Amino acid sequence: KTQVEQSPQSLVVRQGENCVLQCNYSVTPDNHLRWFKQDTGKGLVSLTVLVDQKDKTSNGRYSATLDKDAKHSTLHITATLLDDTATYICVVGDRGSALGRLHFGAGTQLIVIP
Amino acid sequence: EAAVTQSPRNKVTVTGGNVTLSCRQTNSHNYMYWYRQDTGHGLRLIHYSYGAGNLQIGDVPDGYKATRTTQEDFFLLLELASPSQTSLYFCASSESSYEQYFGPGTRLTVL
């Protein structure tokens, strides 16, 4: 059973618009949550990691929230650029060490058009 | 910045073929992982290792073997490749923390 669900599956926005990506999960325990950006056919680039029970992070035009009570996270991208076109992957880690397992969502494909 | 490299970057083989995917990390990380990524699925763990000579079974190990010859090198072996193994394969490494550093991926096509 999929333990990390992302929505929407795909999203098209115009350059300059804002967008919000959602991640719901059932992983237990949920030590941390990370968002990755993956360009087509390329590797995963970490955008941000959230750790606290109710956490917020900001990294340039990317900001994220985590609510462990709701097992829910959001990734906000403001003023999108064409280079933001990519798949965004939500990953939940069940431990705070390398002995833990990572649980991956299938990703949201974001397409930014001119 | 942690460095993880994979080779080859692209590989095409036929059903029943023998394939070896290579991964090298130069950061003295103890932990290394092999994942596969398929459309509609998140990355799935095939095999992983805690150090040279150590091997652990992941969640989708069938049809795959792995060898960790040194701290730097981790290999994934497909001895009788099947079309169901057509996928994008990622290697990752980590030290003692939960952060994993991913390689650029190897696209494997089994005809």
HADDOCK unambig.tbl for C-alpha pairs under 7 A between the chains (distance, minus, plus):
assign (segid A and resid 42 and name CA) (segid B and resid 104 and name CA) 5.47 0.50 0.50
assign (segid A and resid 42 and name CA) (segid B and resid 105 and name CA) 6.40 0.50 0.50
assign (segid A and resid 43 and name CA) (segid B and resid 102 and name CA) 6.33 0.50 0.50
assign (segid A and resid 43 and name CA) (segid B and resid 103 and name CA) 5.96 0.50 0.50
assign (segid A and resid 43 and name CA) (segid B and resid 104 and name CA) 4.25 0.50 0.50
assign (segid A and resid 43 and name CA) (segid B and resid 105 and name CA) 5.91 0.50 0.50
assign (segid A and resid 44 and name CA) (segid B and resid 102 and name CA) 6.19 0.50 0.50
assign (segid A and resid 96 and name CA) (segid B and resid 97 and name CA) 6.55 0.50 0.50
assign (segid A and resid 96 and name CA) (segid B and resid 98 and name CA) 5.40 0.50 0.50
assign (segid A and resid 97 and name CA) (segid B and resid 96 and name CA) 5.81 0.50 0.50
assign (segid A and resid 97 and name CA) (segid B and resid 97 and name CA) 4.51 0.50 0.50
assign (segid A and resid 97 and name CA) (segid B and resid 98 and name CA) 4.38 0.50 0.50
assign (segid A and resid 98 and name CA) (segid B and resid 94 and name CA) 6.59 0.50 0.50
assign (segid A and resid 98 and name CA) (segid B and resid 95 and name CA) 6.71 0.50 0.50
assign (segid A and resid 98 and name CA) (segid B and resid 96 and name CA) 5.21 0.50 0.50
assign (segid A and resid 98 and name CA) (segid B and resid 97 and name CA) 5.22 0.50 0.50
assign (segid A and resid 98 and name CA) (segid B and resid 98 and name CA) 4.60 0.50 0.50
assign (segid A and resid 104 and name CA) (segid B and resid 42 and name CA) 4.72 0.50 0.50
assign (segid A and resid 104 and name CA) (segid B and resid 43 and name CA) 5.70 0.50 0.50
assign (segid A and resid 105 and name CA) (segid B and resid 42 and name CA) 4.70 0.50 0.50
assign (segid A and resid 106 and name CA) (segid B and resid 40 and name CA) 5.55 0.50 0.50
assign (segid A and resid 106 and name CA) (segid B and resid 41 and name CA) 4.64 0.50 0.50
assign (segid A and resid 106 and name CA) (segid B and resid 42 and name CA) 3.96 0.50 0.50
